[in-house]
Amino acid sequence: EVQLVESGGGLVQAGGSLKLSCLASGISFDDYAIGWFRQAPGKEREEVSRISEGRPYYVDSVKGRFTISSDNAKNTVYLQMNSLKPEDTAVYYCAAALIPLLITIEYEYDYWGQGTQVTVSS
């Protein structure tokens, strides 16, 4: 059984920080990448970060502010979010994708968490 559980969301002032956690069960980080997505009202879901075999990826809008990391012993992936902006307000989801053999092949996220709300006030 595969399960992803997010935690760590909340209300924070602009410029503040939050650290999100994604506890994964039933998968190995040797085989799966973990992505962080967010979805704001009226907008499409956006992938903001991903970690695959220890290598991080960030969308341009969060580079320098967000840091993704993993603790394999705890089977947990974290998203440290600093210098938060009101535009970061969204429901944040973590998801797991089987690591493809070719980098050019898109990640297919098969498993999703329930989401955690992040609200940044101005």
C-alpha positions in Angstrom: 0.0 0.0 0.0 1.3 3.4 -1.0 0.4 6.4 1.1 1.6 10.0 1.1 0.8 12.4 3.9 1.6 16.1 3.9 1.9 18.3 6.9 3.3 21.6 8.0 1.0 24.1 6.2 -0.5 27.1 7.9 -0.8 30.8 8.0 2.3 33.0 7.7 3.1 36.6 7.0 4.8 37.6 3.9 8.6 37.1 4.3 8.1 34.3 6.7 8.9 30.6 6.5 7.2 27.3 6.6 8.5 23.7 6.3 6.3 21.1 4.7 6.7 17.4 5.2 5.7 14.5 3.0 5.7 11.2 4.8 5.8 8.3 2.2 5.0 4.7 2.9 5.1 1.7 0.5 7.7 3.2 -1.8 11.5 3.5 -2.0 13.2 6.7 -2.9 15.6 4.6 -5.0 12.7 4.0 -7.4 10.4 7.0 -7.0 10.8 10.7 -7.3 8.8 13.0 -5.0 7.3 16.2 -6.4 5.7 19.1 -4.6 2.7 20.7 -6.4 0.5 23.6 -5.5 -2.9 24.7 -6.7 -4.4 28.1 -6.0 -8.1 28.9 -6.6 -8.8 29.5 -10.3 -5.4 28.3 -11.3 -4.0 25.0 -12.7 -1.9 22.7 -10.6 1.8 23.6 -10.8 4.8 21.6 -10.0 7.1 23.7 -7.9 9.8 21.3 -6.9 11.0 17.7 -7.3 13.6 15.4 -5.9 14.8 12.4 -7.8 17.7 10.2 -6.7 18.8 13.1 -4.5 18.8 15.7 -7.3 16.5 18.7 -6.8 14.5 20.6 -9.3 12.7 24.0 -8.8 10.4 26.0 -10.9 11.9 29.5 -11.5 9.4 31.3 -9.3 10.6 29.5 -6.2 14.4 29.2 -6.9 16.4 30.7 -4.1 13.5 30.6 -1.7 12.5 27.0 -1.5 14.7 24.0 -0.7 13.7 20.4 -1.2 15.4 17.6 0.8 14.8 14.0 1.8 15.5 11.9 4.8 15.6 8.3 3.5 15.7 6.8 7.0 12.4 8.5 7.8 11.1 8.1 4.2 10.2 11.8 4.3 10.6 14.6 1.9 10.7 18.2 3.1 10.0 21.5 1.4 11.6 24.4 3.2 9.9 27.6 2.1 11.5 30.9 2.9 10.7 34.5 1.9 7.1 33.5 1.3 5.0 35.8 -0.8 1.2 36.1 -1.1 1.4 34.5 -4.5 2.6 31.3 -2.8 -0.8 30.8 -1.2 -2.2 27.5 -2.4 -2.9 24.0 -1.4 0.4 22.1 -1.5 0.5 18.4 -2.5 3.2 15.9 -2.6 3.2 13.1 -5.2 5.3 10.1 -6.2 6.4 9.2 -9.6 8.4 6.1 -10.8 11.8 7.4 -12.0 12.0 7.0 -15.8 15.0 5.5 -17.5 15.2 8.5 -19.8 15.4 12.0 -18.6 13.4 13.2 -21.6 10.4 11.1 -20.5 8.0 13.0 -18.3 7.4 11.9 -14.7 4.0 10.2 -14.3 2.8 10.9 -10.8 0.7 7.9 -9.6 0.3 8.6 -6.0 -0.8 11.8 -4.3 -1.2 13.1 -0.8 -4.3 14.9 0.6 -2.8 18.4 0.5 -1.9 21.0 3.1 -3.0 24.6 3.0 -0.4 27.4 2.9 -1.7 30.9 3.3 0.6 33.9 3.1 -0.8 37.2 4.2 0.4 40.5 2.8 
